[in-house]
C-alpha cells in the first residue's frame, strides 16, 4: 500500500516538474532569472531521487513564488 502512495507521489511530482519547466520557458524574464529558475528545477529533480516528499515541498514553494511574481535575480 505504501508503495502505491509513493508511486502516486512520484507521478504527481513528475507531472508538476514537467508543468514547471513549461511555465519557466514561457516566462518573460531576463535570461539570468530563467537560468536560476532552471537550476532550481534541476536541484528539485535531483532531490526527488533521494527525498520525494522534500522535492514536492520545494516544488510547491517554487511554484508559489512564481505565482506571485517572485523571481530569482540570477547571476
N, C-alpha and C positions, 0 to 999 in steps of 0.2 A: 504494500500500500504506500509506504513512504517513497519507494522508487517511482511510483506513478506521480506523486506530487512533485518530486524532484524533476521528473521529465516534463511535467506541465510547466514548472517554473522555467526550465531551460528553454522550452518552446516560446514562452512569453517573453523572456529576456532577448532571445534571438530575434523575434519579430520586432520588438521595441528598438533594438540596436539597428536593425535594417531601416526602420522608420526614422530613427535619429540621424543616421547617415544621410538619408534623403533630405531631411529638414536642414541639416548643416549645408548640404550642397546648394539648396535653394536660397539660403540667407544672403541678403545684400549687406555684407560686412567686409571690412578690409581683409586682405589676404592673410595678414598676420593673425587676426582673430580666427579666421577659418582654420588655419593650421593649428592653432592652440586647441580649438574645439575637436579637430580630428585626432590630435594627440590624446585628449581626454577620452574620446570614444575608444581609441586603441587600448588605453590603460584599463578601461572598463571591460573591454573584450578579454583582455588577458586575465583580469581579476575573475571573470566568470568561469575560467577554467579551474580555479582553486577555491573560490568562495562565492558561489552563485547568489546567495541572499545579499551579500555585501555589494556585489556588482549590480543587483537590481536596485538597491538603495541609492548607489552612486548615480545610476542612470536616471532614476526618478529625480534626484536633486538637479542634475544637469538639465533635464527637460523642463523642470520648473523655472530654472534660471533663464532658459531660452524663451519660455512663455512670457516672462515679464521683461524681456529685453536686456537681460544682464549677460554681457558677453565678455570673455577674457580680453585683455589688452594685447596679448601676443608678444612677439619679440620686439 
